[in-house]
Amino acid sequence: MRKDREIVTRICAQIIKYLLDKSAESVNVSIVKREKYEVRIDAKVFLNADELGLLRNYLNVEPQEVGYYYLPLVGEYGSEEDLAIVAMLLEAVELNYDGEKKELIISLRVR
């Protein structure tokens, strides 16, 4: 279970850094521990179609084993590509973006 906490911490840090790099006006994180950790990140941020597509690709990567191998190598606040490495450890990811309101909601669950 300790690895689950590390994964949640790392993925949240990476996503928050990504959003702040994109000039997010606000970022809210909610973490609930049920059978597995469930995370919801709400942000006020403008993303164009390419940026949203790239973020979606970063957060929908397989396989899980590679993620465990690379997790110790990912810096605490690494590059955008590090999102893909940490995302390998997620069971589910959902992105909802309202371009008019500039609101992004990311929901995820750790494997």
N, C-alpha and C positions, 0 to 999 in steps of 0.2 A: 504493500500500500504506500510505502514511502516513495517509490518511483512515481506513483500517480500524482502525489503532491508536487514532485519536481516537474513532471510534465505539465501540470496545470499552471504552475508558476512560470515556467519557460514560455509556454504558448501565449499566456496573457502578456508577459513582458514583450515578446516579439510583436504581437498584434498592436499593443499600445504604442510601441516605438514606431511601427509602420504608420499608424494613424497620426501620430504627432508629426512625423516627417511629412505627411500629407496635409499639415496645417489644420488638424482637427480642432474645433472650437471647444468640444467637450467629449469626454470618454467616461462611461460608467461601466463598472464590472460587477457582475453578480455571480457568485459561486455557491452552488448547493451540493452537498454531499448526500447522495442517496445510495443506491447500490454502486453507482459510479459517479464521478464528479460531473456535474453539468454546469456549463459556463455560458453566460450571456453577456455580450459586450455591445453596448449602445454608444454610438458616436455621432456627433454632428460634424460632418466632413463632406467635402466635394470630391467625388471620384469620377473621372471620365470613363467611357466604356472600356478603353484599353486597360486602365488601372484596375477597374472592377473585375475584368476578365482575368488579369494576371493574379490578383489576390485570390480569386476563386480557384485558379490552377494551383497556386501555392498551397492552399488549404485542403486540396483533394488529391493527396499523393499516397501511393502504396509502395512497398509493403512495410509492415510493422517492424520486422526484424532489423531492417536497415536503420530505422529511426533509433532503436535502442543502441545500435553500434555507434551512431554519430552523436547521440545526445551529449556525451561528455565533451565532444569537440566543439559544440556550438557555444559561442561566447554568450555572456549574459545578455548583451544587447548587440546581437550580430546584425548581419545584412538582411535585406528582404528575402533573399534566397534561403536563409536559415529557417524561415517560416515553413518551407517545404519539408525540411528535415524533421522539425518538431511535429508537423502535421501528420507525419506517417504514424504517429502514436495515437491518433484520434479515431474514435469509432464512427462518429457522425459530425458533420459540419453543415450548417445552413447559413447562407448569406441572404439578407433581404436589404435592398437599397432603394430608397425613394429619392430620385434625382432632384425633384422639385423642392423637397424639404431638406435635401442634403443630409438625410438620416440613414445611417447604416446600422443594422443589427446583425451580429454574428452569434450564432448559438452553436455550441460544440459539446461533445461528450467524449471523455477519455476511454480508450479501449479497456 
